[in-house]
Amino acid sequence: MKPQGVAHALPSTLPKKSRNGKSRLPWSRSAGCLTSDTFQRWRISILIFLSVLGPGIITANVDNDAGGIYTYSVAGARFGYSLLWSLIPITVALIVVQEMVAWMGVVTGKGLADLIREEYGFRTTFLLMMALLLADLGNLVFIITITYALRLMREQKRSIFSIVPFLA
């Protein structure tokens, strides 16, 4: 008597057994594809890689605002690929600086401003932090300008795409 609710497959459709006794599925490595275990390991490896890479991607895209994209476009149109070589030393310099600041924070448990104050004194730290504040206020003014321009465009019922040259 057959158990109820269980579908019985024909012997030709059942997975074949390999030498070690495990079933060989149609997507097994011996068939030229990946096994489900290999796929799972690759998936975990990719997820770990992306979790480590994620903050770097976010940090790299922080400065991709309208002004930056406009500048990149104009520089690309004017110089083409002639300045592409400069990406290599710039990238190396950025990696060295980011790594150095990260290690200083890990080793000392202090932020960059604390370390600057300890090494160079209060006055230098104050001047550097004021320069940083001015740069941040410049970005804030840029964001307020974009907001105001978008509000004007909404009031005039114009397309959002007509504001892009104004923002750049």
N, C-alpha and C positions, 0 to 999 in steps of 0.2 A: 504494500500500500504506500502511495506517495504522500509525503507530508503536504498539507494544504498551505498555500501562499508562497511556495518555493518554486521558482522557475527552474526547470532543468534544461541545460544546454546540451546540444549534440556533442559527441566527443570531438568532432573536428573543429568546433569553435572554442574549446577550452584551451587555456594557455598551455604551451608545451613546457615540460620540465627540463631544466638544464642539468649539467653534470653534478653540480653541487646540491641539487634537490630543490632549488628555488624555481618558481615559475618564471618562464620567459614571456614577457608581454610583447605585443606587437611593436611597442616603441622602445624595446630594450636595445642596449648597446650592440648586441650581436646582430641586430637587424639594421644597424647603421644609424641609429638615433640614440637619444639620451634615455636613461632609465628615470623612473620617478624619483629615486633617491638622489641621483646626480642632479636632476633638475632642482630638487629641494635644496641641495648644497649650494648650487649656483645662485639660487634665489636669495638665500641667506647671505651669501658673500656679497651680492650686489646691494642688498639692503644695508649691510654694514658699511660698505664703501660709500653709499649715498648719504648715510647718516653722518659719516665723518666729513664728507665733502660738502654737505648742505650748508653749514654756516659760512664756508668759504664762498660758495656761490652767492649767498645773500649779501655778504660783505662786498664782493666784487661788483654787485649790481646796485650798490647804494647810491653811487653818483651818476647813474644813468637817468638823469632828468631831461627836461626839454632842452635846456641850454647845452648840456653835455652832448646830447644826440645831434643837435644842430652843429656844434663845434666839430664833432666827429665827421659829420656829413660834409661840411665845408672843407675840412682838412683832407678828407678822402678824395673829394672832387678836384682839389687843387694839386695835391701831391701824388695821388694814385698810390701805387705800391712802393714808391721810392723810400718811404720812411718805415716800411714794414720791419726792416732789420732792427730798428730801435726797440721793438717789443721784447726782444730777448734780454738785453741788459736791464731794461726797466722792470721786467718781470722778476729777474734775479734780485735786483735791489729791493723790490717790494717783498719778496719772500724772506730775504735776510732781515729786513726791518721788522716785519710781522713776527717772525720767529724769535728775534732778539727780545722784543717787547713782551711776548708771551712768556718766554723763559724767565725774564726778570720778574714778572708778576708771580710765576709759579714758585720760584726759588725764594723770593723775599716776602711774598704774601702782601705786597703793597702795589698800589697803582703807579702809573707813570708820573703823575703830578707829585706824589710823595717822594719818589726817587729823585726827581729833578730838584725838589726843595732840599732834600738831604745833601745833594752833591753841590748845587749851585747857589743855594740860599733862597730867601723869601722873595727878594726883589725880582730876580730872574724868573722865578716861578709865576709871580704875579703878572709880569709882562707877557709871558707865554700864554697864560690862561686868559688874559684880556684879548690877545690876538685871536685865540680860539673862540672866545665869545663873540668878537666882531665877525668872524667868519660864519658862525652859526646865525647871527642876526642877519647877515647878508642872505643866507639861505632862507630865513624866515620871511624877509621882505620879498624874495622871489616867489615864495609860496603864496603870500598874501596877494601879490600882483596877479598870479595865475587865478586865484579865487575871484578876485575882482573882475578880471577879464571874462571869466566864464559866466559870472553873474550878468555882465553887460550883454554877452552873447545870448543868454537865455531871455533877457528882457526884449531884445531886438528880434527874437525868434529866428536867429541865423543858424546855419550849420556849425557844428563844433569843429569841423575840419577847416573852416575859414579862419580860425583863431591860431592855428599852429604857427604860421609865419610871425604873428604878433608875439607869441610866447617865446619864440626862439630869439 
